[in-house]
Amino acid sequence: MKVLVIGGDGYCGWATALYLSNKGYEVAILDSLVRRHWDMELCTETLTPIAPIQTRLQRWKDLSGKNIELFVGDINNYEFLKQSMLKFEPQAVVHFGEQRSAPFSMIDREHAVLTQVNNVVGTLNLLYVLHDHFPDCHLVKLGTMGEYGTPNIDIEEGYITIEHNGRKDRLPYPKQPGSYYHLSKVHDSHNIHFACRIWGLRATDLNQGVVYGVLTEETGMDELLINRLDYDGVFGTALNRFCVQAAVGHPLTVYGSGGQTRAFLDIRDTVRCVELAINSPADPGEFRVFNQFTEMFNVGDLALMVKKAGNSLGLNVEIDHLENPRVEKEEHYFNAKNTNLLDLGLQPHLLSDSLIDSLLNFSVKYKARVDEKQILPKVKWKG
């Protein structure tokens, strides 16, 4: 099968492109490389050294004997997107090509607008290319569990059955996004759902939890293939931040009480989930939603796990609590369903088995690259 990975130079996209190529799919990457530009704008770098995309792809070809075609450009440019897809002729499109940071989207008006335009317009352009030229192509879109927020009821997979005034219907699950980034993903979901319903497109929305880990089989083959580990206050995750802080002797910074609960999964499960979705495509006209995660933790529990694992490596790990820069519930109910991908055959990796090998060991190995000025939060939701 021919698979186009949009955003294939990014964290999830790079691992997915290599994984699918290694599995025998014919893969192309389409990317504007803007993620590297945003690092320069913010004066930060991923902990792990990332080679230029052309160097990465040449090294992959040398090691595997397999070629991944590259299209460099912006999906907000409809003509570029159309011509690239007409040249490659994908049977499935995996869409990672979005600005994915909540803090980035909350920096100021310009970053909020950039996020929404980049994400919503790019996805709309893609839907029109599919409608006009590839109506049977399966769209696998990366969504986010953050679309749901933290409701005081169980989170279903995309839809909920409502009974009201004696009548019953199956409706999209209510959304309570927590940032302009998460709002952009909600808009995407509505637009894709509409396109499937009106045009008969087929799409799978993977509402993904927080992804962790550097290692996949492919990215571990050579340092030129290594994946990102973002720890800064804008693009870094709490778990990544904790691991880097443990490596350099900085107290782990828990925002607020630490009771914020989120869904998580290993990067190896991300790439497998994408493959499962590709191999069992949605039907024409179907917009299906899979909640893509394997475990749930609150932030305080993550800090304790990193402290325990760090101490086992001889690190002296302490925990501090900071004022929460976000506007969010710090203690809340959170129970999300995730049966669809498990039913398709996902066999999860657990954080307890990956924390040292795929996070802490990399944090220690590259700790000389840490810029401690980038660790603490710089963006506040209230401005």
Secondary structure, 3 states (H helix, E strand, C coil): CEEEEECCCCHHHHHHHHHHHHCCCEEEEEECCHHHHHHHHHCCCCCCCCCCHHHHHHHHHHHHCCCCEEEECCCCCHHHHHHHHHHHCCCEEEECCCCCCHHHHCCCHHHHHHHHHHHHHHHHHHHHHHHHHCCCCEEEEEEEHHHCCCCCCCECCCEEEEEECCEEEEEECCCCCCCHHHHHHHHHHHHHHHHHHHHCCEEEEEEECEEECCCCCCCCCCHHHCCCCCCCCCCCCHHHHHHHHHHHCCCEEEECCCCCEEEEEEHHHHHHHHHHHHHCCCCCCCEEEEEECCEEEEHHHHHHHHHHHHHHCCCCCCEEEECCCCCCCCCCCCCECCHHHHHHCCCCCCHHHHHHHHHHHHHHHCHHHCCHHHCCCCCCCCC
